Amino acid sequence: MAEATDDRLRLLIERIERLEEEKKGIADDIRDVYAEAKAVGYDAKIMRQIVRLRKMKPDDRAEMEMVLDTYKAALGLG
């Protein structure tokens, strides 16, 4: 029984390691795309913000923008 459990654990660990390696490769690819965008004149920092906003649900995005506007007004930022 213990050997089967050990094999299962080893297989799970190996899967996690493979997925972590794939994740690193994807992160490298994303970084390359941002570098390419920057090379042609786009602002990568703003692009990251846009990607983050597009991931949000519309209601959550609207609420965040409303709170942000409130904070900006309180600080005299327009």
N, CA, C and O atoms as a CHARMM CRD file, in Angstrom:
* protein
*
  312
    1    1 MET  N      0.82100  -1.19700   0.00000 PROA 1      0.00000
    2    1 MET  CA     0.00000   0.00000   0.00000 PROA 1      0.00000
    3    1 MET  C      0.86600   1.26200   0.00000 PROA 1      0.00000
    4    1 MET  O      0.58700   2.21100  -0.73400 PROA 1      0.00000
    5    2 ALA  N      1.92000   1.26900   0.83000 PROA 2      0.00000
    6    2 ALA  CA     2.77600   2.44800   0.93100 PROA 2      0.00000
    7    2 ALA  C      3.47300   2.73900  -0.39200 PROA 2      0.00000
    8    2 ALA  O      3.65500   3.89800  -0.76600 PROA 2      0.00000
    9    3 GLU  N      3.86900   1.66300  -1.10800 PROA 3      0.00000
   10    3 GLU  CA     4.54800   1.87100  -2.38700 PROA 3      0.00000
   11    3 GLU  C      3.62400   2.53800  -3.39900 PROA 3      0.00000
   12    3 GLU  O      4.05300   3.42200  -4.14100 PROA 3      0.00000
   13    4 ALA  N      2.36200   2.12300  -3.43700 PROA 4      0.00000
   14    4 ALA  CA     1.38900   2.73700  -4.34500 PROA 4      0.00000
   15    4 ALA  C      1.18500   4.20200  -3.99000 PROA 4      0.00000
   16    4 ALA  O      1.07100   5.05300  -4.87200 PROA 4      0.00000
   17    5 THR  N      1.13900   4.48800  -2.69900 PROA 5      0.00000
   18    5 THR  CA     0.98000   5.86800  -2.23700 PROA 5      0.00000
   19    5 THR  C      2.20100   6.68800  -2.61500 PROA 5      0.00000
   20    5 THR  O      2.07300   7.83200  -3.05100 PROA 5      0.00000
   21    6 ASP  N      3.39400   6.10500  -2.44800 PROA 6      0.00000
   22    6 ASP  CA     4.62800   6.79700  -2.80800 PROA 6      0.00000
   23    6 ASP  C      4.67400   7.09000  -4.30800 PROA 6      0.00000
   24    6 ASP  O      5.08500   8.17500  -4.71900 PROA 6      0.00000
   25    7 ASP  N      4.25000   6.11900  -5.12700 PROA 7      0.00000
   26    7 ASP  CA     4.21700   6.32200  -6.57600 PROA 7      0.00000
   27    7 ASP  C      3.24200   7.43300  -6.94400 PROA 7      0.00000
   28    7 ASP  O      3.53800   8.27700  -7.79000 PROA 7      0.00000
   29    8 ARG  N      2.09300   7.42500  -6.31000 PROA 8      0.00000
   30    8 ARG  CA     1.08400   8.45200  -6.58700 PROA 8      0.00000
   31    8 ARG  C      1.62700   9.83500  -6.23800 PROA 8      0.00000
   32    8 ARG  O      1.46800  10.78300  -7.00700 PROA 8      0.00000
   33    9 LEU  N      2.26600   9.94500  -5.07900 PROA 9      0.00000
   34    9 LEU  CA     2.84700  11.21200  -4.65100 PROA 9      0.00000
   35    9 LEU  C      3.91800  11.67500  -5.63800 PROA 9      0.00000
   36    9 LEU  O      3.95000  12.84400  -6.02200 PROA 9      0.00000
   37   10 ARG  N      4.79200  10.75300  -6.04500 PROA 10     0.00000
   38   10 ARG  CA     5.85400  11.09300  -7.00200 PROA 10     0.00000
   39   10 ARG  C      5.25900  11.59600  -8.31100 PROA 10     0.00000
   40   10 ARG  O      5.73600  12.58400  -8.86900 PROA 10     0.00000
   41   11 LEU  N      4.21300  10.91800  -8.80800 PROA 11     0.00000
   42   11 LEU  CA     3.56200  11.32600 -10.05100 PROA 11     0.00000
   43   11 LEU  C      2.92500  12.71300  -9.92300 PROA 11     0.00000
   44   11 LEU  O      3.00200  13.52300 -10.84700 PROA 11     0.00000
   45   12 LEU  N      2.30800  12.97600  -8.79500 PROA 12     0.00000
   46   12 LEU  CA     1.70600  14.29000  -8.57000 PROA 12     0.00000
   47   12 LEU  C      2.76700  15.38500  -8.53500 PROA 12     0.00000
   48   12 LEU  O      2.59200  16.44600  -9.13400 PROA 12     0.00000
   49   13 ILE  N      3.85400  15.12700  -7.84200 PROA 13     0.00000
   50   13 ILE  CA     4.96300  16.08800  -7.76200 PROA 13     0.00000
   51   13 ILE  C      5.53900  16.34300  -9.14600 PROA 13     0.00000
   52   13 ILE  O      5.80700  17.49000  -9.50600 PROA 13     0.00000
   53   14 GLU  N      5.73100  15.28200  -9.92500 PROA 14     0.00000
   54   14 GLU  CA     6.27100  15.44000 -11.27700 PROA 14     0.00000
   55   14 GLU  C      5.33200  16.25200 -12.16100 PROA 14     0.00000
   56   14 GLU  O      5.79000  17.06800 -12.96200 PROA 14     0.00000
   57   15 ARG  N      4.03400  16.04100 -12.02800 PROA 15     0.00000
   58   15 ARG  CA     3.06400  16.84400 -12.79200 PROA 15     0.00000
   59   15 ARG  C      3.16100  18.31400 -12.42000 PROA 15     0.00000
   60   15 ARG  O      3.15600  19.18700 -13.28700 PROA 15     0.00000
   61   16 ILE  N      3.24900  18.57800 -11.11700 PROA 16     0.00000
   62   16 ILE  CA     3.37500  19.96600 -10.66100 PROA 16     0.00000
   63   16 ILE  C      4.64700  20.58700 -11.23000 PROA 16     0.00000
   64   16 ILE  O      4.62800  21.72900 -11.68800 PROA 16     0.00000
   65   17 GLU  N      5.73700  19.85000 -11.20500 PROA 17     0.00000
   66   17 GLU  CA     6.99400  20.37400 -11.74000 PROA 17     0.00000
   67   17 GLU  C      6.88900  20.68600 -13.23300 PROA 17     0.00000
   68   17 GLU  O      7.39100  21.71400 -13.68700 PROA 17     0.00000
   69   18 ARG  N      6.24500  19.81000 -13.99200 PROA 18     0.00000
   70   18 ARG  CA     6.05500  20.06600 -15.43000 PROA 18     0.00000
   71   18 ARG  C      5.20900  21.31100 -15.65300 PROA 18     0.00000
   72   18 ARG  O      5.52600  22.14500 -16.50100 PROA 18     0.00000
   73   19 LEU  N      4.13100  21.42900 -14.88400 PROA 19     0.00000
   74   19 LEU  CA     3.25700  22.59100 -15.03000 PROA 19     0.00000
   75   19 LEU  C      3.96900  23.88400 -14.63600 PROA 19     0.00000
   76   19 LEU  O      3.78000  24.91700 -15.27800 PROA 19     0.00000
   77   20 GLU  N      4.78500  23.83000 -13.58700 PROA 20     0.00000
   78   20 GLU  CA     5.56700  25.00600 -13.19200 PROA 20     0.00000
   79   20 GLU  C      6.52600  25.41200 -14.31300 PROA 20     0.00000
   80   20 GLU  O      6.71700  26.60000 -14.57200 PROA 20     0.00000
   81   21 GLU  N      7.12300  24.43000 -14.96900 PROA 21     0.00000
   82   21 GLU  CA     8.02900  24.71200 -16.07900 PROA 21     0.00000
   83   21 GLU  C      7.26700  25.34800 -17.24700 PROA 21     0.00000
   84   21 GLU  O      7.75600  26.29200 -17.86700 PROA 21     0.00000
   85   22 GLU  N      6.07100  24.83000 -17.54500 PROA 22     0.00000
   86   22 GLU  CA     5.23700  25.41700 -18.60000 PROA 22     0.00000
   87   22 GLU  C      4.84400  26.84300 -18.23600 PROA 22     0.00000
   88   22 GLU  O      4.85300  27.73400 -19.08600 PROA 22     0.00000
   89   23 LYS  N      4.49900  27.05400 -16.96800 PROA 23     0.00000
   90   23 LYS  CA     4.10800  28.39100 -16.50300 PROA 23     0.00000
   91   23 LYS  C      5.26100  29.37100 -16.69000 PROA 23     0.00000
   92   23 LYS  O      5.04800  30.51000 -17.10600 PROA 23     0.00000
   93   24 LYS  N      6.48000  28.93300 -16.38500 PROA 24     0.00000
   94   24 LYS  CA     7.65100  29.78400 -16.56400 PROA 24     0.00000
   95   24 LYS  C      7.82900  30.12400 -18.03800 PROA 24     0.00000
   96   24 LYS  O      8.13400  31.26600 -18.38300 PROA 24     0.00000
   97   25 GLY  N      7.63800  29.13900 -18.90200 PROA 25     0.00000
   98   25 GLY  CA     7.76200  29.38600 -20.33900 PROA 25     0.00000
   99   25 GLY  C      6.73000  30.38200 -20.83700 PROA 25     0.00000
  100   25 GLY  O      7.03900  31.24800 -21.65600 PROA 25     0.00000
  101   26 ILE  N      5.50600  30.25900 -20.34500 PROA 26     0.00000
  102   26 ILE  CA     4.44700  31.19300 -20.73700 PROA 26     0.00000
  103   26 ILE  C      4.75000  32.59300 -20.21700 PROA 26     0.00000
  104   26 ILE  O      4.55200  33.57800 -20.92800 PROA 26     0.00000
  105   27 ALA  N      5.23000  32.68500 -18.98100 PROA 27     0.00000
  106   27 ALA  CA     5.60000  33.99000 -18.41700 PROA 27     0.00000
  107   27 ALA  C      6.70200  34.64300 -19.26000 PROA 27     0.00000
  108   27 ALA  O      6.67700  35.85100 -19.49800 PROA 27     0.00000
  109   28 ASP  N      7.66300  33.83700 -19.70600 PROA 28     0.00000
  110   28 ASP  CA     8.72500  34.35900 -20.57800 PROA 28     0.00000
  111   28 ASP  C      8.14500  34.85700 -21.89600 PROA 28     0.00000
  112   28 ASP  O      8.55800  35.90200 -22.40000 PROA 28     0.00000
  113   29 ASP  N      7.19100  34.11900 -22.45900 PROA 29     0.00000
  114   29 ASP  CA     6.55600  34.53100 -23.71600 PROA 29     0.00000
  115   29 ASP  C      5.80200  35.84900 -23.53800 PROA 29     0.00000
  116   29 ASP  O      5.86700  36.72600 -24.40000 PROA 29     0.00000
  117   30 ILE  N      5.09500  35.98600 -22.43300 PROA 30     0.00000
  118   30 ILE  CA     4.35000  37.22600 -22.15700 PROA 30     0.00000
  119   30 ILE  C      5.32800  38.39500 -22.03000 PROA 30     0.00000
  120   30 ILE  O      5.08600  39.47300 -22.57200 PROA 30     0.00000
  121   31 ARG  N      6.41400  38.17900 -21.32400 PROA 31     0.00000
  122   31 ARG  CA     7.43300  39.22100 -21.16500 PROA 31     0.00000
  123   31 ARG  C      7.97800  39.63400 -22.54000 PROA 31     0.00000
  124   31 ARG  O      8.21300  40.81800 -22.78200 PROA 31     0.00000
  125   32 ASP  N      8.17800  38.66800 -23.43400 PROA 32     0.00000
  126   32 ASP  CA     8.66100  38.96900 -24.78000 PROA 32     0.00000
  127   32 ASP  C      7.66300  39.82400 -25.55500 PROA 32     0.00000
  128   32 ASP  O      8.06100  40.72600 -26.29200 PROA 32     0.00000
  129   33 VAL  N      6.36900  39.54700 -25.39200 PROA 33     0.00000
  130   33 VAL  CA     5.34100  40.33300 -26.08700 PROA 33     0.00000
  131   33 VAL  C      5.35600  41.76800 -25.58500 PROA 33     0.00000
  132   33 VAL  O      5.26700  42.70400 -26.38000 PROA 33     0.00000
  133   34 TYR  N      5.46700  41.95200 -24.27300 PROA 34     0.00000
  134   34 TYR  CA     5.55200  43.31400 -23.73200 PROA 34     0.00000
  135   34 TYR  C      6.80400  44.02600 -24.23800 PROA 34     0.00000
  136   34 TYR  O      6.75400  45.21900 -24.53900 PROA 34     0.00000
  137   35 ALA  N      7.91600  43.31700 -24.33700 PROA 35     0.00000
  138   35 ALA  CA     9.14900  43.91000 -24.85500 PROA 35     0.00000
  139   35 ALA  C      8.97200  44.31300 -26.31700 PROA 35     0.00000
  140   35 ALA  O      9.43800  45.37100 -26.73900 PROA 35     0.00000
  141   36 GLU  N      8.30500  43.47300 -27.07400 PROA 36     0.00000
  142   36 GLU  CA     8.02800  43.79100 -28.48000 PROA 36     0.00000
  143   36 GLU  C      7.15100  45.03100 -28.58600 PROA 36     0.00000
  144   36 GLU  O      7.39900  45.90900 -29.41200 PROA 36     0.00000
  145   37 ALA  N      6.12100  45.09700 -27.74200 PROA 37     0.00000
  146   37 ALA  CA     5.22500  46.25600 -27.74100 PROA 37     0.00000
  147   37 ALA  C      6.00600  47.52500 -27.40000 PROA 37     0.00000
  148   37 ALA  O      5.82000  48.56600 -28.03000 PROA 37     0.00000
  149   38 LYS  N      6.87200  47.42800 -26.40900 PROA 38     0.00000
  150   38 LYS  CA     7.67000  48.59100 -26.00600 PROA 38     0.00000
  151   38 LYS  C      8.59100  49.02400 -27.14700 PROA 38     0.00000
  152   38 LYS  O      8.79900  50.21700 -27.36900 PROA 38     0.00000
  153   39 ALA  N      9.13800  48.04800 -27.86400 PROA 39     0.00000
  154   39 ALA  CA    10.06200  48.34400 -28.96600 PROA 39     0.00000
  155   39 ALA  C      9.38300  49.11900 -30.08900 PROA 39     0.00000
  156   39 ALA  O     10.04400  49.86800 -30.81000 PROA 39     0.00000
  157   40 VAL  N      8.08000  48.95000 -30.24500 PROA 40     0.00000
  158   40 VAL  CA     7.37500  49.68500 -31.29900 PROA 40     0.00000
  159   40 VAL  C      6.65000  50.90900 -30.76700 PROA 40     0.00000
  160   40 VAL  O      5.86000  51.53000 -31.47800 PROA 40     0.00000
  161   41 GLY  N      6.92400  51.25800 -29.49700 PROA 41     0.00000
  162   41 GLY  CA     6.43200  52.52100 -28.97400 PROA 41     0.00000
  163   41 GLY  C      5.26000  52.47200 -28.00600 PROA 41     0.00000
  164   41 GLY  O      4.79600  53.52100 -27.56000 PROA 41     0.00000
  165   42 TYR  N      4.76800  51.28500 -27.66900 PROA 42     0.00000
  166   42 TYR  CA     3.66900  51.20000 -26.70400 PROA 42     0.00000
  167   42 TYR  C      4.20800  51.20700 -25.27800 PROA 42     0.00000
  168   42 TYR  O      5.34400  50.80400 -25.02900 PROA 42     0.00000
  169   43 ASP  N      3.38800  51.66600 -24.35700 PROA 43     0.00000
  170   43 ASP  CA     3.74900  51.71500 -22.94900 PROA 43     0.00000
  171   43 ASP  C      3.31500  50.39700 -22.29500 PROA 43     0.00000
  172   43 ASP  O      2.12500  50.15600 -22.09100 PROA 43     0.00000
  173   44 ALA  N      4.29300  49.55800 -21.97200 PROA 44     0.00000
  174   44 ALA  CA     3.99900  48.23100 -21.42600 PROA 44     0.00000
  175   44 ALA  C      3.27200  48.32100 -20.08600 PROA 44     0.00000
  176   44 ALA  O      2.41800  47.48700 -19.78400 PROA 44     0.00000
  177   45 LYS  N      3.60500  49.31600 -19.29400 PROA 45     0.00000
  178   45 LYS  CA     2.96200  49.48200 -17.98500 PROA 45     0.00000
  179   45 LYS  C      1.45800  49.72900 -18.15500 PROA 45     0.00000
  180   45 LYS  O      0.64000  49.15300 -17.43700 PROA 45     0.00000
  181   46 ILE  N      1.11100  50.57800 -19.09900 PROA 46     0.00000
  182   46 ILE  CA    -0.30200  50.86000 -19.37600 PROA 46     0.00000
  183   46 ILE  C     -0.98000  49.62300 -19.96800 PROA 46     0.00000
  184   46 ILE  O     -2.13200  49.33200 -19.64800 PROA 46     0.00000
  185   47 MET  N     -0.27200  48.90400 -20.82200 PROA 47     0.00000
  186   47 MET  CA    -0.83500  47.68100 -21.40300 PROA 47     0.00000
  187   47 MET  C     -1.15600  46.66400 -20.31100 PROA 47     0.00000
  188   47 MET  O     -2.18600  45.99300 -20.37400 PROA 47     0.00000
  189   48 ARG  N     -0.28400  46.54500 -19.31000 PROA 48     0.00000
  190   48 ARG  CA    -0.53900  45.62700 -18.19300 PROA 48     0.00000
  191   48 ARG  C     -1.80200  46.04100 -17.44100 PROA 48     0.00000
  192   48 ARG  O     -2.59400  45.19100 -17.03500 PROA 48     0.00000
  193   49 GLN  N     -1.98700  47.34600 -17.25800 PROA 49     0.00000
  194   49 GLN  CA    -3.18900  47.83400 -16.58800 PROA 49     0.00000
  195   49 GLN  C     -4.43400  47.52100 -17.40900 PROA 49     0.00000
  196   49 GLN  O     -5.46000  47.13200 -16.85100 PROA 49     0.00000
  197   50 ILE  N     -4.35600  47.68400 -18.71200 PROA 50     0.00000
  198   50 ILE  CA    -5.49000  47.38700 -19.59200 PROA 50     0.00000
  199   50 ILE  C     -5.83600  45.90000 -19.51900 PROA 50     0.00000
  200   50 ILE  O     -7.00900  45.53700 -19.43200 PROA 50     0.00000
  201   51 VAL  N     -4.82200  45.04800 -19.55300 PROA 51     0.00000
  202   51 VAL  CA    -5.06200  43.59900 -19.46100 PROA 51     0.00000
  203   51 VAL  C     -5.76500  43.28200 -18.13800 PROA 51     0.00000
  204   51 VAL  O     -6.70800  42.49200 -18.10000 PROA 51     0.00000
  205   52 ARG  N     -5.29200  43.90800 -17.05100 PROA 52     0.00000
  206   52 ARG  CA    -5.90100  43.68200 -15.73800 PROA 52     0.00000
  207   52 ARG  C     -7.36200  44.15800 -15.73100 PROA 52     0.00000
  208   52 ARG  O     -8.23000  43.47700 -15.18500 PROA 52     0.00000
  209   53 LEU  N     -7.63200  45.31400 -16.32800 PROA 53     0.00000
  210   53 LEU  CA    -9.00700  45.82300 -16.39100 PROA 53     0.00000
  211   53 LEU  C     -9.91100  44.91200 -17.22600 PROA 53     0.00000
  212   53 LEU  O    -11.06800  44.68800 -16.87100 PROA 53     0.00000
  213   54 ARG  N     -9.38900  44.39800 -18.31700 PROA 54     0.00000
  214   54 ARG  CA   -10.20200  43.54100 -19.18700 PROA 54     0.00000
  215   54 ARG  C    -10.55800  42.21400 -18.52400 PROA 54     0.00000
  216   54 ARG  O    -11.55000  41.58300 -18.88900 PROA 54     0.00000
  217   55 LYS  N     -9.74700  41.78700 -17.54700 PROA 55     0.00000
  218   55 LYS  CA   -10.04000  40.55300 -16.81600 PROA 55     0.00000
  219   55 LYS  C    -11.19600  40.73400 -15.83900 PROA 55     0.00000
  220   55 LYS  O    -11.85300  39.76600 -15.45700 PROA 55     0.00000
  221   56 MET  N    -11.43900  41.98000 -15.43800 PROA 56     0.00000
  222   56 MET  CA   -12.45100  42.25300 -14.42100 PROA 56     0.00000
  223   56 MET  C    -13.86000  42.18200 -14.99500 PROA 56     0.00000
  224   56 MET  O    -14.07800  42.42100 -16.18300 PROA 56     0.00000
  225   57 LYS  N    -14.80000  41.85300 -14.13500 PROA 57     0.00000
  226   57 LYS  CA   -16.20400  41.91900 -14.52700 PROA 57     0.00000
  227   57 LYS  C    -16.57600  43.39500 -14.66700 PROA 57     0.00000
  228   57 LYS  O    -16.05700  44.23200 -13.92900 PROA 57     0.00000
  229   58 PRO  N    -17.46600  43.72400 -15.60400 PROA 58     0.00000
  230   58 PRO  CA   -17.83000  45.13000 -15.81400 PROA 58     0.00000
  231   58 PRO  C    -18.29600  45.84600 -14.54200 PROA 58     0.00000
  232   58 PRO  O    -17.92800  46.99900 -14.31500 PROA 58     0.00000
  233   59 ASP  N    -19.08900  45.18600 -13.72300 PROA 59     0.00000
  234   59 ASP  CA   -19.56100  45.82500 -12.48600 PROA 59     0.00000
  235   59 ASP  C    -18.40300  46.09700 -11.52900 PROA 59     0.00000
  236   59 ASP  O    -18.34100  47.15500 -10.90400 PROA 59     0.00000
  237   60 ASP  N    -17.49300  45.14300 -11.42100 PROA 60     0.00000
  238   60 ASP  CA   -16.32800  45.32900 -10.54200 PROA 60     0.00000
  239   60 ASP  C    -15.44300  46.46200 -11.04700 PROA 60     0.00000
  240   60 ASP  O    -14.92900  47.26000 -10.26300 PROA 60     0.00000
  241   61 ARG  N    -15.27100  46.52200 -12.37200 PROA 61     0.00000
  242   61 ARG  CA   -14.45700  47.57700 -12.96900 PROA 61     0.00000
  243   61 ARG  C    -15.08700  48.94500 -12.72500 PROA 61     0.00000
  244   61 ARG  O    -14.38900  49.89500 -12.37000 PROA 61     0.00000
  245   62 ALA  N    -16.40800  49.05000 -12.91400 PROA 62     0.00000
  246   62 ALA  CA   -17.10100  50.31900 -12.69400 PROA 62     0.00000
  247   62 ALA  C    -16.98400  50.74800 -11.22800 PROA 62     0.00000
  248   62 ALA  O    -16.76500  51.92300 -10.93700 PROA 62     0.00000
  249   63 GLU  N    -17.12900  49.80000 -10.31900 PROA 63     0.00000
  250   63 GLU  CA   -17.01800  50.12600  -8.89100 PROA 63     0.00000
  251   63 GLU  C    -15.60400  50.60600  -8.56400 PROA 63     0.00000
  252   63 GLU  O    -15.43400  51.58900  -7.84200 PROA 63     0.00000
  253   64 MET  N    -14.59500  49.92100  -9.09000 PROA 64     0.00000
  254   64 MET  CA   -13.21300  50.31600  -8.83400 PROA 64     0.00000
  255   64 MET  C    -12.94900  51.71800  -9.37000 PROA 64     0.00000
  256   64 MET  O    -12.31200  52.53200  -8.70100 PROA 64     0.00000
  257   65 GLU  N    -13.44300  52.00300 -10.58700 PROA 65     0.00000
  258   65 GLU  CA   -13.23100  53.32000 -11.18300 PROA 65     0.00000
  259   65 GLU  C    -13.93700  54.40800 -10.37300 PROA 65     0.00000
  260   65 GLU  O    -13.41800  55.51700 -10.23900 PROA 65     0.00000
  261   66 MET  N    -15.11100  54.09800  -9.83600 PROA 66     0.00000
  262   66 MET  CA   -15.84700  55.06400  -9.02400 PROA 66     0.00000
  263   66 MET  C    -15.06600  55.37100  -7.73700 PROA 66     0.00000
  264   66 MET  O    -14.92800  56.53200  -7.35100 PROA 66     0.00000
  265   67 VAL  N    -14.56500  54.33700  -7.08800 PROA 67     0.00000
  266   67 VAL  CA   -13.79600  54.53900  -5.85800 PROA 67     0.00000
  267   67 VAL  C    -12.50300  55.29700  -6.17300 PROA 67     0.00000
  268   67 VAL  O    -12.11000  56.19100  -5.42200 PROA 67     0.00000
  269   68 LEU  N    -11.85100  54.94700  -7.26500 PROA 68     0.00000
  270   68 LEU  CA   -10.63300  55.63600  -7.67500 PROA 68     0.00000
  271   68 LEU  C    -10.90900  57.11700  -7.91000 PROA 68     0.00000
  272   68 LEU  O    -10.14200  57.97000  -7.46200 PROA 68     0.00000
  273   69 ASP  N    -11.99900  57.42800  -8.60900 PROA 69     0.00000
  274   69 ASP  CA   -12.37100  58.83000  -8.84600 PROA 69     0.00000
  275   69 ASP  C    -12.63200  59.56000  -7.53600 PROA 69     0.00000
  276   69 ASP  O    -12.24300  60.71800  -7.38300 PROA 69     0.00000
  277   70 THR  N    -13.28700  58.89200  -6.58700 PROA 70     0.00000
  278   70 THR  CA   -13.56200  59.48900  -5.27800 PROA 70     0.00000
  279   70 THR  C    -12.25700  59.81200  -4.56000 PROA 70     0.00000
  280   70 THR  O    -12.09900  60.90300  -4.01000 PROA 70     0.00000
  281   71 TYR  N    -11.32600  58.86900  -4.56600 PROA 71     0.00000
  282   71 TYR  CA   -10.03900  59.07800  -3.89600 PROA 71     0.00000
  283   71 TYR  C     -9.25800  60.20400  -4.58200 PROA 71     0.00000
  284   71 TYR  O     -8.67200  61.05600  -3.91400 PROA 71     0.00000
  285   72 LYS  N     -9.25400  60.20000  -5.92200 PROA 72     0.00000
  286   72 LYS  CA    -8.54200  61.24500  -6.64700 PROA 72     0.00000
  287   72 LYS  C     -9.11100  62.61000  -6.33000 PROA 72     0.00000
  288   72 LYS  O     -8.35600  63.56100  -6.12700 PROA 72     0.00000
  289   73 ALA  N    -10.44700  62.72600  -6.28300 PROA 73     0.00000
  290   73 ALA  CA   -11.08500  63.99600  -5.97200 PROA 73     0.00000
  291   73 ALA  C    -10.71700  64.44400  -4.55500 PROA 73     0.00000
  292   73 ALA  O    -10.45100  65.62400  -4.32500 PROA 73     0.00000
  293   74 ALA  N    -10.70000  63.50800  -3.61000 PROA 74     0.00000
  294   74 ALA  CA   -10.37000  63.83600  -2.22100 PROA 74     0.00000
  295   74 ALA  C     -8.92600  64.34600  -2.09700 PROA 74     0.00000
  296   74 ALA  O     -8.61100  65.13200  -1.20400 PROA 74     0.00000
  297   75 LEU  N     -8.06700  63.89300  -2.99500 PROA 75     0.00000
  298   75 LEU  CA    -6.66200  64.29100  -2.95700 PROA 75     0.00000
  299   75 LEU  C     -6.35700  65.42700  -3.92100 PROA 75     0.00000
  300   75 LEU  O     -5.20200  65.82700  -4.06700 PROA 75     0.00000
  301   76 GLY  N     -7.39800  65.95400  -4.58600 PROA 76     0.00000
  302   76 GLY  CA    -7.20200  67.06800  -5.51000 PROA 76     0.00000
  303   76 GLY  C     -6.48900  66.68200  -6.78700 PROA 76     0.00000
  304   76 GLY  O     -5.79800  67.50200  -7.39200 PROA 76     0.00000
  305   77 LEU  N     -6.65600  65.43300  -7.19900 PROA 77     0.00000
  306   77 LEU  CA    -5.98900  64.96800  -8.41600 PROA 77     0.00000
  307   77 LEU  C     -6.87300  65.04100  -9.64900 PROA 77     0.00000
  308   77 LEU  O     -6.50800  64.54500 -10.71500 PROA 77     0.00000
  309   78 GLY  N     -8.00800  65.64800  -9.50300 PROA 78     0.00000
  310   78 GLY  CA    -8.84600  65.86100 -10.66400 PROA 78     0.00000
  311   78 GLY  C     -9.99100  64.95000 -10.74400 PROA 78     0.00000
  312   78 GLY  O    -10.77900  65.03000 -11.68500 PROA 78     0.00000
